[in-house]
């Protein structure tokens, strides 16, 4: 297994349509308290997965083993990268994983593909207004900001996310690094069952839970709960590598 102590640097990957601002607020509070610097990645909507992999590889080349953190598709990419590069990854913080393996029929993938189509047909303002009317206030505010920053290439990012093949059960079985997972018990887009499946398939993992209201009140709960789960996998992970 890779080092069970945390490295000086973590790379935080946002979810689909989200941005570095939210990823930073999700993970920085918990990790900064134990001396881990967070690099929150601004996605390139024209090459979402590639931009995330570039950021992980660049940070690992500069700093040595890193902590890979992510939300939704960011969690999947972080886990896949850590599984493929156990010498570069000290651990994974996976918040709100959305599916395992094939994205077919996954609520988050279906939603991303549908939204991409609507954006192309009706434009950003109309779709944003509909999203705002049907979403919790905190989520609507987050997505309105990040969607506008990624427009007009936002549909490209949504389509790429909808096609992304997440780690499979076989991938997870060979994962050598510790993984802390955070799930929301009332999130239909990122089902609790997915996080429970990940916890069962990953050899070195633990799960913590939150609610959507808790995330809305303070996004840093995602980092605190996933870090707590990681520390339960290995108590030594409470201490940073100097």
N, C-alpha and C positions, 0 to 999 in steps of 0.2 A: 504494500500500500504506500501511496505518497505520504509526504510529511503530514503528521497529525497536528501540527501547529500552524497558526495562520501566518501568511507572508505579509510583507509591508504594504502590498498593493492588491486591491480588488478591482475588477472590471465589471461594471453594471450595465446590462443590456435591457433596453425598454421592451415592452410588449408591442404588438402590431398597432401602428397608428399613433403610438405614444412617443415620448421624447426623453432626452437626457435629463430634463428638469425633474420629471416625475421619478425616474430611476434614481437620481441623486437623492431625492427626498425619501425614497423608500429604503435605501441602504446606508447612507452616510452617517446618520445618527448612531446607529448601533455599532458600526465598524470603527468610527472615529474614536469612540470611547475606549477601544482597546488598541488604538494606535495604527489602524489600517486605513491607508489613504484610498479613497474611492475615485476611480476614473469612470464617469458616466458617459456613455457613448451616444452621440447624436446619430441616428440612423440615416443612411443614404437611401431614400425611398426607391431610387432606380436600381439598387442592388443591396437589398436589405440584409440578406444572409451574408453576402460577401463583406459588407462593411463591418458586420459584427465579428466575423472571423479575422479580418484584418486587425481590428482593435485588440482582440485576444492575443493574436500572434505577436503583434508589436509590443504589447505590454510584457509578455513573457520573455521576449528577446531582450528588453531593456532592464527588467527587474528580476529575472529568474522566475521560479514558480509563483503563480498568482492564485488568487481566489476568484473563481468565475461565478458571477451572480447574474440573475436574470428574472424577468417577469414574463409569464405566458410564453410566447415563442422565444423570447430571450432566455427563459429557463431551459427550454429544449436545446437551443443552440449551445448554451453554456455547458450543459450536461454532455452533449455529443462531442464537443471539443475536448472536454476534460477526459472523457473515455478514450478518445483517440490520442491524447497527449498526456498520459499520466505523469510523465516526468516534468511537465510544465504546469500542472494543476495541483494546488494544495488541497482543494476542496471546492464544493459547489453549494451555492445558496439558490434554491429553485422555488420561486414564488409563483403560485397560481398556474402550474402546468396545465396545458389545455387538451392534449391528447397524446396517445402512445402510437408510434408507428405511422400507419397510413392515415391521412387526414380525412378520408371519406367519412361522411356522416358526423364528424365532430362539430358540435355547435359553434365553436370559435372559427373553424375553417369555413363553415357554411355562411356565417355572419360576415366574415371578411370578403368572401366572393360576392355575396349579395350587395354589400355596401360598395364595393368597387364598381359593380354594374350600375348601381343607382347614381353614383358620382359621375360616371361617364354620361349617363342619360340626362340627369337633371341638374348637375352642377353642385358646387360646394355649398353655396348658401342654402339651397332648398333641402339638401340632405342633412346639413348641420342643424337646421331648424327642426326637422323631424326627430333627429337624434336627441336634441335638447329637450323636446317635449316628452320623450319617452324614457329618459334616463334620470337617475338620481342627480341632484344638482351638482354635487362634487364631481361626478364622472363627466357630466356634460361640459363643465368648465374646463376640465383637463383635456378632453378630446377636442373641443373647439379650438383651444390654443395650439395643440400639436397638429391637428389636421390642417389648419391654415398655414402652419410653418412648412408643411410638406407638400402643399398644393403647388403646382398641378400634377406632381408625380405620385401623389398619394395612392391612386388606384393601382399603380405598379407594385407598390409595397404590399397592399392588401391582397392582390392576386398571388404574389410570390409567397406570402405567408399561408394562404389557403392551400397551396400546393406542397408546402414543406413537409417532408417525411421525417417525423420526430424519431428519437431513439426507440428501438424495438425492445421487446423482452430479452432477446439475445444480446443486444447492445448493453443493456443494463446489467445483465448477469456477469459481464466481463469488466464492469466499471470498478477500478481499483481505488478510487478516491472517495472520501467521506462526503455525504450529501445531506444537507439540511433542507427540508421541504416545508413550505407554508401553503396551506389551502384555506379558501373561504368556504365555510359550511353552507352558505346560501347563494352561491354563485353558479347559475345555470350554464354560463358560458365557459367556465373553468371548473368542471364538476369535481366535487370532493372525491368521487370514486377514482378519478385519474390519479390524484395524489396518493390515494391509498394503494392503487396498483403499483405506482412507482416505488413506494416504500417497501412493498412486498417483493419487488423484483430486484431492487438495488441491494447488493450485499452489505453495504455500510451506510445506512440511512436512518433517519428518524423524521417524524411528521409532527407539525404543530398546526393549530387552526385559529382562524380569526373570523370575523363577520365583515360583510361589505360596509356596514355602518362604521365599524372600527377603522377600516381603511380610509373611508371618506373623512373621518375626523382627524386621522393622523396617518399618512402613508408610511411613516417610519415603522409602523407595527409590522409591516412585511419583513423588514430587515431584522427586527428584534426577534420575531418568532422563528424565522428561518435560521438565524444564528444560534438561538437557543436549541433548536433541533440539531444543528451541527455539533454543538457542544455536548449534546446527549449521546451522539455517536462516539465522540472522543472528548472527554473532559479536557484533554491537553490542548484542544483547539481554542480554549479560552485565552491562551497566551500567544502573543505575536512573536514571530521570529524576528530578531533584531538584525 
